[in-house]
Amino acid sequence: MKLIKKEYLKKSGHEIAQICAEAGLDTKAEDMVILDVRGLATFTDYCVIMSGKSTRHVQALAEAIEGELRSKRVKESSAEGLAEGIWVLLDFDDVIVHIFYHEVRHFYNLEGLWSEAKRVDVEAK
């Protein structure tokens, strides 16, 4: 296992969520949302939700985000659903990234589930 680079060792959940969002936007993610679920969920601090235009696009978004964090050695992640490309979940402990095929996202309505969560603006680079 690679050691986390010192400059990234103390990245906050907010900063990791921003890195994930930027990597997604660089890969043409649609409908990007960052939710601050601190105090509402015990398993994470932030949820980053985005959509892809196709199953291959969903897979490419997941690979881009994992690659960005891996290149900085920020966090190790676990991924679910990558092979199918319908709903990919990336777990970075303080941040969970949900990448949906756009037609599936409305069915699960995570934004509705976390309607009490504060929306966080994606910061410009």
C-alpha positions in Angstrom: 0.0 0.0 0.0 1.4 3.4 -1.0 1.8 6.0 1.7 -0.3 9.1 1.5 1.8 12.1 0.5 2.4 14.4 3.4 0.8 17.4 1.7 -2.4 15.4 1.3 -2.4 13.6 4.6 -4.5 16.1 6.3 -7.0 16.9 3.6 -10.5 17.5 5.0 -13.6 15.8 3.7 -14.6 19.1 2.1 -11.3 19.2 0.2 -11.6 15.6 -1.0 -15.1 16.2 -2.1 -13.9 19.2 -4.1 -11.2 17.1 -5.7 -13.7 14.4 -6.6 -16.1 17.0 -8.1 -13.3 18.7 -10.2 -12.2 15.3 -11.6 -15.8 14.5 -12.4 -16.4 17.9 -14.1 -13.1 17.5 -16.1 -14.6 14.2 -17.4 -17.9 15.9 -18.4 -20.0 14.8 -15.4 -23.6 16.1 -15.4 -25.8 17.5 -12.6 -23.0 17.6 -10.0 -24.1 18.0 -6.4 -22.0 17.9 -3.2 -24.1 17.3 0.0 -22.7 18.0 3.5 -24.3 15.2 5.5 -22.3 15.8 8.7 -24.7 15.4 11.6 -27.2 13.5 9.3 -25.1 10.4 8.6 -22.6 8.5 10.6 -20.8 6.7 7.8 -19.5 9.8 5.9 -19.3 13.6 5.9 -19.9 14.4 2.3 -21.8 12.8 -0.6 -20.8 13.8 -4.2 -23.5 12.9 -6.7 -23.2 13.1 -10.4 -24.5 11.6 -13.6 -23.0 10.1 -16.8 -24.6 9.9 -20.3 -23.9 6.2 -20.7 -22.7 3.2 -18.8 -19.2 3.7 -20.3 -19.3 7.4 -19.3 -20.2 6.4 -15.7 -17.3 4.0 -15.6 -14.9 6.6 -17.1 -16.0 9.1 -14.4 -15.3 6.6 -11.6 -11.9 5.8 -13.1 -11.0 9.5 -13.5 -11.9 10.2 -9.8 -10.1 7.2 -8.5 -7.1 8.0 -10.7 -7.0 11.6 -9.5 -7.0 10.7 -5.8 -4.6 7.8 -6.4 -2.2 10.0 -8.3 -2.1 12.4 -5.3 -2.1 9.3 -3.0 -4.9 11.0 -1.0 -7.0 8.0 -0.1 -7.5 4.4 -0.9 -11.1 3.7 -2.0 -13.5 0.8 -2.5 -15.7 0.7 -5.5 -19.0 -0.9 -6.1 -20.9 -1.3 -9.4 -18.0 -0.4 -11.7 -18.5 -3.4 -14.0 -22.1 -2.6 -14.6 -21.8 1.1 -15.0 -25.3 1.9 -13.8 -24.6 3.2 -10.3 -21.0 3.3 -9.1 -20.3 4.0 -5.5 -16.8 5.1 -4.5 -16.1 5.1 -0.7 -13.2 7.4 0.4 -14.3 7.3 4.1 -15.1 11.0 4.7 -16.5 11.3 1.1 -18.8 8.9 -0.8 -19.2 9.5 -4.5 -22.3 8.3 -6.3 -22.1 8.2 -10.1 -25.3 7.3 -11.8 -26.4 6.5 -15.4 -28.6 9.6 -15.8 -31.8 7.5 -16.2 -31.2 5.6 -12.9 -30.4 8.6 -10.8 -34.0 9.9 -10.6 -35.3 6.5 -9.5 -33.0 6.4 -6.4 -33.4 10.2 -5.7 -30.6 10.5 -3.2 -31.0 14.3 -3.2 -34.5 13.7 -1.9 -33.3 11.2 0.7 -30.7 13.8 1.9 -33.0 16.8 1.5 -32.0 18.2 4.9 -28.3 18.2 3.8 -26.6 21.5 3.0 -25.5 21.8 -0.6 -21.9 22.7 -1.1 -20.8 24.8 -4.1 -18.2 23.3 -6.3 -15.2 25.6 -6.0 -13.5 26.8 -9.2 -9.9 25.6 -9.8 
